[in-house]
C-alpha cells in the first residue's frame, strides 16, 4: 500500500491542510489531486466546486491534494500503479492517454448518457476520445492572442502587425541595444527556448501553423516533410537565430520580461493576463488577435474517474464532474478563471464585464477550435513526450549548426515515423 504522507515527505505530494471535522462527516472521503490548487482564479473555482459537492453530498468530503506540475505525471503514475489512484482524476490533456491505454480511466459514455450531458460544441472534447470512447471531459481549451507594448511600437512608428511579414519587420526593428553596451536588452518578441519539449513545440507552432503545416493529418499520418513545414521551420529559425527573442529562458521568465517592458510582442494564452497586471509596463500593454492564422490553441486539462475504485466512489466522482461541467459552474469558471469555458452554453456576460479582453479570448479560442488546432498530434498521443523532445532537439540543432530547414524536416519526418511504430 502506498503511504500518501510518505510521498508528501519525499516531495512528490504536498497534502492540503485538512480542517478537523466531526467523525460523522468523515464517513466517506474522495481523493482529488491537482496542480492548480494555489492558482489564482482557477484554484478558487475548484474550491467552489468542492464546496458545492460537499454541500449536496452530506457525509462525503473531498481530500484535495496539491502536487507540483513538474512532478505531477510521475506522482500520478506511482499512485495508479500502486493501486491507490485518486477517485477524481485530474490530468493534463497531453498525459491522460497513457493512463487510458493502461486501462486506468473509466469509460464515461454511460455516465454522460444517463446524465444527458450535452457535449455538442464542447471545445476540445474530441481529444478525450480513446478507443472510440470518452474517457474524460475537457476542462479547458484555449486560443492564443497577441499582447503588445503600445509605447514601444509608437516610438518606432510601427503599426500593430497583422501578418507574419509585418510581424517580422516589427520584431527586427524593436530588437535593440537600448543602453549602448553592445548587448541586446529589448526584444521584438519572446518565446520559451529552455524547458520541456511540449512548450517549445507550442512556441514553434505560431509559425508552422501560419505556414499551413501540421505534424500529422486527421488520420494520424506524419506530415512533417512538406514545403509548408519547411517554411514554418525557416520562420522559427529566423526568429531565434537573429536573436529577436531572448534565448535560454523558461516560459515564466519570458512572460515577466514582457510584463516589465523588455519585450514588445508576445503571443500567449489567457494565463498571461494576471502576469501583465503585476508588471512594470502594464499600462503600456494592449491585446489583439495574433497576426497568424490559425492561432495556436489546444486542450489543457481534463477530468476523469479512476477505473479501479468502488462503484459507489465512481458514482460520487461522476457527481463531482457533473457539477464542474454544469452550465452554472462553467459560467462561474469564465468569471473566476478569466478564461473561456469549453461549455458553449455557459453565460459569459459576467466575465465580459470583469475581464475587458474576454471577448478576444473567446474569439481566439473559437478560431483555434474551428481549425482543430491542438498541441497533441493525432496518431502520436502515446509518444507525445518523446515526439516533442525530438522536435525540440532537432530544432535546436538546426539553429546551432545552421542546418537547412529542408534537411531538418526530412529528419523529423523519419524520426516521427519511427516513434509512431514503437
Secondary structure, DSSP 8 states (H G I E B T S, - for coil): ---HHHHHHTTS-B--------GGGGSEEEEEEES-TTSTTHHHHHHHHHHHHHHHSTTEEEEEEE--HHHHHHHHHHHHHTT---SEEEEETTTHHHHHHTT-B---HHHHHHHT---TT-TTGGGGEETTEE--EE--EEE-EEEEEHHHHHHTT-----SHHHHHHHHHHH-B-SSSSSS--BEEE----SS-HHHHHHHHHHHHHHTT--SB-TTS-B--SSHHHHHHHHHHHHHHHTTSS-SS--HHHHHHHHHTTSEEEEEE-TTHHHHHHTSTTGGGEEEE--SSSS--EEE-EEEEEBTTS-HHHHHHHHHHHHHHTSHHHHHHHHHHH-S--S-TT---HHHHHHSTTHHHHHHHHHHHHHTT--SS-TT-STTHHHHHHHHHHHHHHHHHTT--HHHHHHHHHHHHHHHHT-
